[in-house]
Amino acid sequence: MRVLVVASPGAGHVFPVVPLSWALRSDGHDVLVATTGDGVQRAAGAGLTAVDVAPGTNMYEVAKSVGMTTGGWGPQPTPALARERAVQLFARVSELMLAGTERVARRWRPDVAVYGELQAAGAVVASRLGVPAVEHAIGLVGDGAAFVAEIWPRLAAGPVADPVAIIRIAPPSLGSEPAAGRWIMQPVPYNGGAAVPEELLDPPTQPRVLLTMGTVAPRFGGVGMVRDLIDAVVAEPLEILVALGSDPVELGTLPDSVRAYRWLPLTAALPSCSVMIHHGGAGTTLSALAAGVAQVIVPQGADQFLNAATVSQRGCAVTADPAPTAIRAGLGRALSGEFDEAAREVRDEIAMLATPADIAARLAEHITVH
């Protein structure tokens, strides 16, 4: 079976589709990733074959072109505004990727197309080629197929083609209830690879806290917000690990209790951590949930406020504003063990879900039958 995976650029769009792609390859299927921008190297770095379908695309420049900028800590957008911005941005990304994706698909002739839930080019191309389409969630919460349905009219005429299946990656207790055509897959966190120092494997002598603001916010607003978070908690008796996403020298001189890394796979650090302080990106949040680690979430935009509210309501986290007093208060609650039981429950729930290997087999069977 030939599987064309269509992913928007960015870690938050490529990384979620890696586990299923690996599972399909392990079962002997051919997988080709159609993406652009930094998505090409992110897919290739995961050991997948990728094609750049829109050479020269820069996701950050595209975001700026539709008015999405940030200079650091900002006000909370309304859910309606956040959705409007997402539709505008990924409609533009889908437009840029459409022609190249169709060209590659007609050459390669896939049996099925799997596309990210904000990537309408994949859905349109599948319809034009008459091959089954499967939507793959990239977010923690969402209403499957709704974004593509909204973007579709900007790319193609005619009615929206429904996917044969929608793969969700959040456990039922967070809202991903099973339904017809909805497959719930265990989120197996993929955070990219890196060479990690041996001392990362040492057990902590004090509570270890992992701190990250992802890759997008620091790119737009600089690392100042990360330094603010460090300064808010550095006086506490902690070991602090920082997953920065850029050169740690940008943070300036750091206390001995802080170790900052250009790239640190969260899955390598989380098992020894008591708490993670982060921005609320879906991949980061799911990584903490899968590890059963309590969270302090300081959301900035996109779906982060919704993710934070969902996980906080489940009892696995606290949502904090950027004020140092609020961050310290949230950290104190997390270190007290208040969220540990719920975090363990969700971790165990995730472990019982269908694995990417299970979903790969189900997909192959489904395509063969149909």
Secondary structure, 3 states (H helix, E strand, C coil): CEEEEECCCCHHHHHHHHHHHHHHHHCCCEEEEEECCHHHHHHHHCCCCEEECCCCCCHHHHHHHCCCCCCCCCCCCCHHHHHHHHHHHHHHHHHHHHHHHHHHHHHHCCCEEEEECCCHHHHHHHHHHCCCEEEECCCCCCCCCHHHHHHHHHCCCCCCCCCCEEEECCCHHHCCCCECCEEEECCCCCCCCCCCCHHHHCCCCCCEEEEECCCHHHHHHCCHHHHHHHHHHCCCCCEEEEECCCCHHHHCCCCCCEEEECCCCHHHHHHHCCEEEECCCHHHHHHHHHHCCEEEECCCCCCHHHHHHHHHHHCCEEECCCCHHHHHHHHHHHHCCCCHHHHHHHHHHHHCCECHHHHHHHHHHHHHHC
